[in-house]
Amino acid sequence: MKIGNPADKPVAVGPSASPAAGVDSARAGSAGVPAATATAVVPDAGATVALSSAAATLLSGGTPAEFDAEKVARISQAIADGSFEVHADAIADKLIANARELLSRVER
């Protein structure tokens, strides 16, 4: 990642550029960067985006999760009391099971 002066970055110009883009081109020329160095960016109106089956599965969320307000209150109280214990083995097992479930959905 390059960090530099924003005036050094190319300015988007083209048929679909907004009126503000012309102002940016003028600024680029006045900021010590020749306006001729601005890069033309023309979006393809016919471009399509398709999600993979894995992305679609993740975005669909599967079944809605149940919310247990009492459990949240108990955990919050345990954290406040300093008595909350993290069981790393149980967390790891559930993460692995969750990953296996997601992968099995994708493989179908």
Legacy VTK file of the C-alpha trace (Angstrom):
# vtk DataFile Version 3.0
C-alpha trace
ASCII
DATASET POLYDATA
POINTS 108 float
0.000 0.000 0.000
1.381 3.334 -1.023
0.778 6.338 1.138
1.142 9.678 -0.543
-0.437 12.963 -1.370
-4.068 12.559 -2.562
-3.338 15.068 -5.348
-0.880 12.521 -6.811
-3.652 9.956 -7.368
-5.326 9.600 -10.785
-8.662 11.275 -11.265
-11.579 9.298 -12.736
-12.985 10.917 -15.861
-15.237 9.601 -18.568
-18.722 9.760 -20.015
-20.363 8.662 -16.760
-18.255 10.924 -14.557
-20.192 13.386 -12.470
-19.741 17.159 -12.855
-17.594 17.013 -9.732
-15.094 14.843 -11.628
-14.359 17.771 -13.923
-13.650 19.876 -10.875
-11.276 17.167 -9.648
-9.504 17.220 -13.040
-9.058 20.960 -12.737
-7.723 20.519 -9.217
-5.274 17.866 -10.407
-3.849 20.342 -12.932
-3.641 23.117 -10.384
-2.100 20.907 -7.710
1.093 20.450 -9.644
-0.049 17.271 -11.399
-0.790 17.709 -15.091
-4.466 17.065 -15.929
-3.308 14.900 -18.857
-2.104 12.262 -16.364
-5.673 11.612 -15.160
-6.746 8.029 -15.839
-10.040 7.532 -17.679
-12.317 5.033 -15.924
-15.321 3.864 -17.907
-17.614 1.392 -16.126
-19.020 -1.475 -18.173
-22.814 -1.133 -18.093
-23.192 -4.796 -19.074
-21.020 -6.148 -16.260
-22.630 -8.762 -14.034
-21.713 -10.068 -10.634
-22.412 -13.666 -9.636
-21.988 -15.142 -6.164
-20.473 -18.557 -5.695
-22.610 -21.183 -4.003
-20.456 -20.831 -0.882
-21.055 -17.074 -0.718
-24.783 -17.531 -1.326
-24.953 -20.094 1.485
-23.131 -17.816 3.886
-25.304 -14.822 3.005
-28.547 -16.783 3.286
-27.796 -17.468 6.943
-29.524 -20.845 6.848
-32.006 -21.142 9.677
-32.647 -18.141 11.914
-30.798 -18.309 15.207
-32.736 -18.248 18.445
-32.050 -15.431 20.888
-32.002 -16.303 24.585
-32.161 -13.049 26.547
-31.865 -14.868 29.876
-28.636 -16.547 28.787
-27.228 -13.199 27.678
-28.124 -11.722 31.071
-26.455 -14.648 32.914
-23.277 -14.314 30.850
-23.211 -10.545 31.290
-23.547 -10.957 35.044
-20.783 -13.584 35.130
-18.483 -11.263 33.199
-19.303 -8.391 35.562
-18.666 -10.623 38.592
-15.404 -11.895 37.130
-16.665 -15.495 37.330
-17.038 -16.104 33.580
-14.780 -18.926 32.383
-13.748 -19.440 28.773
-13.545 -23.100 27.755
-11.216 -22.998 24.754
-11.649 -26.711 23.950
-15.442 -26.401 23.715
-15.159 -23.278 21.570
-12.683 -24.971 19.221
-14.917 -28.052 18.890
-17.954 -25.923 18.034
-15.991 -23.844 15.512
-14.808 -27.007 13.768
-18.337 -28.452 13.752
-19.674 -25.203 12.304
-17.013 -25.172 9.583
-17.806 -28.794 8.694
-21.509 -27.958 8.450
-20.847 -25.010 6.153
-18.504 -27.061 3.973
-21.035 -29.862 3.675
-23.633 -27.351 2.422
-21.204 -26.098 -0.224
-20.228 -29.582 -1.426
-23.830 -30.564 -2.221
LINES 1 109
108 0 1 2 3 4 5 6 7 8 9 10 11 12 13 14 15 16 17 18 19 20 21 22 23 24 25 26 27 28 29 30 31 32 33 34 35 36 37 38 39 40 41 42 43 44 45 46 47 48 49 50 51 52 53 54 55 56 57 58 59 60 61 62 63 64 65 66 67 68 69 70 71 72 73 74 75 76 77 78 79 80 81 82 83 84 85 86 87 88 89 90 91 92 93 94 95 96 97 98 99 100 101 102 103 104 105 106 107
